[in-house]
């Protein structure tokens, strides 16, 4: 017999699956070196010219966009000839190819977010990964017009800003697109991988942040208490993504051990509101545009003690 005073039991909440979407910086992250510095150093204004541009940036006389137009404009070499020096000087992160294959096998979309020039980035990926594998990577970067004789290199900026490419906006646009592609019970989980403070604008809009160990982004995250996971190679990131997937499997109806999420403005945070989820501080530095070109000049790296390294890892 049914008690008329009994309230109907609310249905258990449906567990939410997450569509993992990977975003990565390019120079200093996928490749250990900076493609622009290699090319301009060898075939453009050289070290002396770069130093002068650096001083103008340091003094706040000109924007990153203005400085970059001079930097790329100093080149006078056909594209293919210029790429010879990059092919000899670039080195791929030792774990990247395995990680990218892992993303393909699991259906994780992979995007490059960069302040560099798309033709250079695409050529580097084509050469080091092969054109077939490289074609699966979406490059979100500034474009360029390059004359056949190499006498003119002109950036085509993605956004009408002083930096030319608003990385945070690019991540938000990709998040919205990923949401449209999700099944009704899926939510996009945005992962960002970087190395420099210039990545903070995009990283602050991601849910999970990976910072290369010992470089500027890690230093900045530690100083400002921004949650992150340190890595040495993409092999470390692969292991951490596998952990996230296992943590997801442990969740039932939004109850379980929370992972290292930073859902700044993410629907996942609202769905999992009962969980203790750390919030990523939106700490974009005021001189961010300077970090794009010369991060080593505007951020002094301080080697960590073992205790400090352990403390940083404990915050993620």
C-alpha positions as CSV (number, residue, x, y, z in Angstrom):
1,X,0.0,0.0,0.0
2,X,1.3,3.4,-0.9
3,X,1.6,6.1,1.8
4,X,0.0,9.2,0.4
5,X,2.4,11.4,2.4
6,X,5.5,9.8,0.8
7,X,7.3,11.9,-1.7
8,X,8.3,10.3,-5.0
9,X,12.0,9.5,-5.1
10,X,13.9,11.8,-7.5
11,X,15.6,9.9,-10.3
12,X,19.4,9.6,-9.9
13,X,21.3,12.1,-12.0
14,X,22.7,10.8,-15.2
15,X,26.5,10.7,-15.2
16,X,28.0,13.1,-17.7
17,X,30.6,11.9,-20.2
18,X,33.3,14.3,-21.4
19,X,34.7,14.9,-24.8
20,X,38.4,15.6,-24.3
21,X,39.7,18.3,-26.7
22,X,43.5,19.0,-26.7
23,X,45.1,22.4,-27.4
24,X,48.8,22.9,-27.5
25,X,51.3,25.7,-28.0
26,X,53.8,25.1,-30.8
27,X,57.2,26.7,-30.3
28,X,58.9,25.4,-27.2
29,X,56.1,22.9,-26.7
30,X,55.6,20.5,-29.6
31,X,59.0,21.6,-30.9
32,X,61.7,22.4,-28.4
33,X,62.9,25.5,-30.3
34,X,61.3,28.6,-31.7
35,X,60.7,28.4,-35.4
36,X,60.6,32.2,-35.9
37,X,63.8,32.9,-34.0
38,X,65.6,30.2,-36.0
39,X,64.5,31.6,-39.4
40,X,64.9,35.3,-38.6
41,X,68.2,34.7,-36.8
42,X,69.6,33.0,-39.9
43,X,68.0,34.8,-42.8
44,X,66.5,38.0,-41.4
45,X,67.6,40.8,-39.1
46,X,69.8,38.4,-37.1
47,X,70.7,38.5,-33.4
48,X,71.5,42.2,-33.5
49,X,68.2,43.2,-35.1
50,X,66.3,41.0,-32.7
51,X,68.0,42.7,-29.8
52,X,66.9,46.1,-31.1
53,X,63.4,45.0,-31.5
54,X,63.5,43.5,-28.0
55,X,64.6,46.8,-26.6
56,X,61.7,48.6,-28.3
57,X,59.3,46.0,-26.9
58,X,60.9,46.2,-23.4
59,X,60.5,50.0,-23.4
60,X,56.9,49.7,-24.4
61,X,57.5,51.8,-27.5
62,X,55.8,49.4,-29.9
63,X,53.3,46.5,-29.8
64,X,54.0,42.9,-30.4
65,X,52.2,43.1,-33.7
66,X,54.3,46.1,-34.9
67,X,57.5,44.4,-33.8
68,X,56.6,41.1,-35.4
69,X,55.8,42.8,-38.7
70,X,59.4,44.2,-38.7
71,X,60.8,40.8,-37.7
72,X,59.1,38.8,-40.4
73,X,59.6,41.7,-42.9
74,X,63.3,41.5,-42.4
75,X,63.3,38.1,-44.2
76,X,64.5,38.0,-47.8
77,X,64.6,34.3,-48.8
78,X,62.1,32.0,-50.6
79,X,60.0,29.9,-48.2
80,X,61.5,26.5,-49.1
81,X,65.1,27.8,-48.9
82,X,64.4,29.3,-45.5
83,X,62.9,26.1,-44.2
84,X,66.3,24.3,-44.7
85,X,67.8,25.9,-41.7
86,X,64.7,25.1,-39.6
87,X,64.7,21.4,-40.6
88,X,68.3,21.2,-39.4
89,X,67.7,23.1,-36.2
90,X,64.3,21.9,-35.0
91,X,63.7,18.9,-32.7
92,X,60.3,17.4,-31.9
93,X,59.4,16.7,-28.3
94,X,60.4,13.0,-27.9
95,X,57.0,12.0,-26.7
96,X,54.8,14.0,-29.0
97,X,54.3,11.6,-31.9
98,X,53.2,8.8,-29.5
99,X,50.9,11.2,-27.7
100,X,49.3,12.4,-31.0
101,X,48.7,8.9,-32.1
102,X,47.1,8.2,-28.7
103,X,44.8,11.2,-29.3
104,X,43.9,9.9,-32.8
105,X,43.2,6.4,-31.4
106,X,40.8,7.8,-28.8
107,X,39.1,10.4,-30.9
108,X,40.5,13.4,-29.1
109,X,40.6,16.4,-31.4
110,X,44.1,18.1,-31.4
111,X,44.5,21.8,-32.1
112,X,47.7,23.9,-32.2
113,X,47.2,27.4,-30.8
114,X,50.1,29.7,-31.8
115,X,51.2,33.2,-32.3
116,X,53.4,32.0,-35.2
117,X,52.8,31.8,-38.9
118,X,50.6,29.0,-40.1
119,X,52.6,28.2,-43.3
120,X,55.8,27.6,-41.2
121,X,54.0,25.5,-38.6
122,X,52.3,23.4,-41.2
123,X,55.5,22.8,-43.0
124,X,57.3,21.7,-39.9
125,X,54.6,19.2,-38.9
126,X,54.4,17.9,-42.5
127,X,58.2,17.2,-42.5
128,X,58.6,15.8,-39.0
129,X,55.3,13.8,-38.8
130,X,54.5,13.1,-42.4
131,X,51.7,14.9,-44.3
132,X,49.1,12.2,-43.6
133,X,49.5,12.4,-39.8
134,X,50.0,16.2,-39.8
135,X,46.7,16.7,-41.7
136,X,44.8,15.5,-38.5
137,X,46.1,18.5,-36.5
138,X,44.1,21.7,-36.7
139,X,46.4,24.8,-36.7
140,X,45.0,28.0,-35.3
141,X,47.6,30.6,-36.0
142,X,48.3,33.8,-37.9
143,X,48.5,33.3,-41.7
144,X,51.0,35.0,-44.0
145,X,51.6,36.1,-47.6
146,X,55.1,35.2,-48.8
147,X,56.2,36.2,-52.3
148,X,57.7,33.5,-54.5
149,X,61.1,35.2,-54.5
150,X,61.0,35.6,-50.7
151,X,61.4,39.4,-50.9
152,X,58.2,39.9,-48.9
153,X,57.0,38.1,-45.7
154,X,53.8,39.7,-44.4
155,X,51.7,38.3,-41.5
156,X,48.0,38.1,-41.8
157,X,46.7,38.6,-38.3
158,X,43.8,36.5,-37.0
159,X,42.4,39.3,-34.7
160,X,42.5,43.1,-34.7
161,X,44.5,43.3,-31.5
162,X,48.0,44.4,-30.4
163,X,49.0,40.8,-30.2
164,X,47.4,39.8,-33.5
165,X,46.1,36.5,-32.2
166,X,43.8,36.4,-29.1
167,X,44.5,32.8,-28.0
168,X,41.8,32.9,-25.3
169,X,39.2,33.8,-28.0
170,X,40.4,31.0,-30.2
171,X,40.0,28.5,-27.3
172,X,36.5,29.8,-26.5
173,X,35.5,29.5,-30.2
174,X,36.8,25.9,-30.3
175,X,35.0,25.1,-27.0
176,X,31.7,26.3,-28.5
177,X,32.3,24.3,-31.7
178,X,33.1,21.2,-29.6
179,X,29.9,21.6,-27.6
180,X,27.9,21.5,-30.8
181,X,29.5,18.3,-31.8
182,X,28.9,16.6,-28.4
183,X,26.2,14.0,-27.8
184,X,23.4,15.0,-25.4
185,X,25.2,13.4,-22.5
186,X,28.7,14.8,-23.3
187,X,30.6,17.9,-22.3
188,X,33.9,19.2,-23.7
189,X,36.9,19.0,-21.4
190,X,39.5,21.5,-22.7
191,X,43.1,20.5,-22.1
192,X,45.9,23.1,-22.8
193,X,49.6,22.4,-23.1
194,X,52.2,25.2,-23.0
195,X,55.6,26.4,-21.9
196,X,55.6,30.2,-21.7
197,X,53.7,32.9,-19.9
198,X,52.2,34.0,-23.3
199,X,50.1,30.8,-23.0
200,X,48.3,32.1,-19.9
201,X,45.6,33.9,-21.9
202,X,44.5,30.6,-23.5
203,X,45.4,28.4,-20.5
204,X,43.1,30.4,-18.2
205,X,40.1,29.4,-20.5
206,X,41.0,25.7,-20.3
207,X,39.9,23.1,-17.8
208,X,43.2,21.2,-17.4
209,X,46.6,23.0,-17.8
210,X,49.9,21.3,-18.5
211,X,53.1,23.4,-18.1
212,X,56.5,22.3,-19.2
213,X,58.7,21.7,-16.2
214,X,61.4,24.3,-15.5
215,X,60.1,27.0,-17.9
216,X,58.2,30.3,-17.6
217,X,54.6,29.0,-17.5
218,X,55.4,26.7,-14.6
219,X,57.2,29.4,-12.7
220,X,54.2,31.8,-13.3
221,X,51.7,29.2,-12.1
222,X,53.6,28.5,-8.9
223,X,54.0,32.2,-8.2
224,X,50.3,32.9,-8.6
225,X,49.1,29.6,-7.2
226,X,47.4,28.6,-10.5
227,X,46.5,24.9,-10.6
228,X,48.6,23.0,-13.2
229,X,50.3,19.7,-13.9
230,X,54.0,19.8,-14.8
231,X,55.4,17.7,-17.6
232,X,58.8,17.0,-19.1
233,X,57.6,15.4,-22.4
234,X,54.3,14.5,-24.0
235,X,54.7,11.0,-22.6
236,X,54.0,12.5,-19.1
237,X,50.8,14.2,-20.5
238,X,49.6,10.9,-22.0
239,X,49.8,9.2,-18.6
240,X,47.9,12.1,-16.9
241,X,45.2,12.0,-19.6
242,X,44.8,8.3,-18.9
243,X,44.4,9.1,-15.2
244,X,41.7,11.6,-16.0
245,X,39.8,8.9,-18.0
246,X,40.1,6.5,-15.1
247,X,38.8,9.2,-12.7
248,X,35.9,9.8,-15.0
249,X,35.0,6.1,-14.8
250,X,35.0,6.3,-11.0
251,X,32.4,9.1,-11.1
252,X,28.7,8.1,-10.6
253,X,26.1,10.8,-10.9
254,X,28.6,13.5,-10.2
255,X,30.0,11.9,-7.0
256,X,33.6,10.7,-6.9
257,X,37.2,11.9,-6.6
258,X,37.6,15.2,-8.4
259,X,40.5,15.5,-10.8
260,X,42.7,18.5,-11.5
261,X,40.0,20.6,-13.3
262,X,40.0,24.3,-13.7
263,X,36.5,25.0,-15.2
264,X,36.7,28.7,-15.4
265,X,33.4,29.2,-17.2
266,X,32.6,25.6,-18.1
267,X,29.2,23.9,-18.0
268,X,30.9,20.9,-16.4
269,X,31.4,22.9,-13.2
270,X,27.6,23.6,-13.1
271,X,26.8,19.9,-13.7
272,X,29.3,18.7,-11.0
273,X,28.5,21.6,-8.6
274,X,28.6,19.3,-5.6
275,X,32.3,18.5,-6.2
276,X,35.1,20.5,-4.8
277,X,36.5,21.9,-8.0
278,X,39.4,24.4,-7.9
279,X,39.0,27.5,-10.0
280,X,41.8,28.7,-12.3
281,X,42.8,32.3,-11.6
282,X,42.5,34.4,-14.7
283,X,45.9,36.0,-14.2
284,X,47.0,37.3,-17.7
285,X,50.1,39.5,-17.1
286,X,49.9,43.1,-18.3
287,X,53.0,42.7,-20.4
288,X,51.7,39.5,-22.0
289,X,52.3,40.6,-25.6
290,X,56.0,40.9,-24.7
291,X,56.1,37.3,-23.6
292,X,55.1,36.1,-27.1
293,X,58.5,37.1,-28.5
294,X,60.9,37.2,-25.7
295,X,59.6,35.4,-22.6
296,X,63.0,34.9,-21.2
297,X,63.5,38.7,-20.9
298,X,60.4,39.4,-19.0
299,X,60.2,36.4,-16.6
300,X,63.2,35.4,-14.4
301,X,63.2,31.7,-13.9
302,X,64.2,30.6,-10.4
303,X,65.3,27.0,-10.0
304,X,63.1,25.1,-7.6
305,X,64.1,23.1,-4.6
306,X,62.8,19.5,-4.4
307,X,60.4,20.6,-1.7
308,X,59.0,23.4,-3.9
309,X,58.6,21.0,-6.8
310,X,56.7,18.5,-4.6
311,X,54.5,21.3,-3.4
312,X,53.6,22.4,-6.9
313,X,52.7,18.9,-7.9
314,X,50.5,18.6,-4.9
315,X,48.4,21.6,-6.0
316,X,47.3,20.0,-9.3
